Amino acid sequence: IRVLRMSRGLGDVYKRQVNDRVALSVANRVMHERINHQLMISGVELVDPASTFIDGTVVIGQDTLIEAGVTILGQTVIGKNNVITQGSRISDSVIGDDNVITSSHLESAQLANGVTVGPYAHLRPQADLGDNVHIGNFVEVKQATVAANTKAGHLTYIGNATIGEDVNIGAGTIFVNYDGVNKFNTTVGDRAFIGSNTKIVAPVNIASEAITAAGSTITNNVPGHAMAIARARQINKENFWDHMPHK
């Protein structure tokens, strides 16, 4: 038998014996009602407190808006004026001010200010995003530092990387960081342009203001102001259709 001591509403303290999972769920509901009540009193906007789960260890700044169905866990610290939309799950992360997190999953990540994440992005441990970074739909970031104003909008994996400022990372880009045994790092300089569907096979250094052509597989360093093209030349077989078997 566990005895929990908790508060209901405005400081009414009572004891409840928890002998089964039904009683445990009731005790948990009361505890989280109290946590949500205290957050709203301090200036946090919870759209639907009944469907919002926030640990007592979480710190949230004023005027942050949290929609229904959000879970925030562990040692998470969230600043002011953020928007966290329905379905997001955040654990052990540090989030600055004026960020928008849309239906995404963050674990042990760090966001500066003015960052936009999602929908359906996944920030894994040691994802560190600078001011005004955009991590878009179905983008995954792991053990990577992404500097200010860099954008990765669609369908991209960024792992074991250091990325500079004002970098554009095209759709379908993959940082190929694992050879089956070891992980390797990639560096991308400021204002580089990574073309769509680029595969960057680490360890590679892409210098500032370098470009990779769409569809390239990059295995060597790219110097500044250069364009790297690593793909087979297109060949058109004329009149091929005429030789196809037709029903």
Stockholm file with secondary structure:
# STOCKHOLM 1.0

chainA/1-247         IRVLRMSRGLGDVYKRQVNDRVALSVANRVMHERINHQLMISGVELVDPASTFIDGTVVIGQDTLIEAGVTILGQTVIGKNNVITQGSRISDSVIGDDNVITSSHLESAQLANGVTVGPYAHLRPQADLGDNVHIGNFVEVKQATVAANTKAGHLTYIGNATIGEDVNIGAGTIFVNYDGVNKFNTTVGDRAFIGSNTKIVAPVNIASEAITAAGSTITNNVPGHAMAIARARQINKENFWDHMPHK
#=GR chainA/1-247 SS CEEEEEEETTTEEEEEEECSHHHHHHHHHHHHHHHHHHHHHTTCEESCGGGCEECTTCEECTTCEECTTCEEETTCEECSSCEECTTCEEESCEECSSCEECSCEEESCEECSSCEECSSCEECTTEEECTTCEEEEEEEEEEEEECTTCEEEEEEEEEEEEECTTCEECTTCEEECBCSSCBCCEEECTTCEECTTCEEESSEEECTTCEECTTCEECSCBCTTCEECCSCCCCCCTTGGGGSCCC
#=GC SS_cons         CEEEEEEETTTEEEEEEECSHHHHHHHHHHHHHHHHHHHHHTTCEESCGGGCEECTTCEECTTCEECTTCEEETTCEECSSCEECTTCEEESCEECSSCEECSCEEESCEECSSCEECSSCEECTTEEECTTCEEEEEEEEEEEEECTTCEEEEEEEEEEEEECTTCEECTTCEEECBCSSCBCCEEECTTCEECTTCEEESSEEECTTCEECTTCEECSCBCTTCEECCSCCCCCCTTGGGGSCCC
//
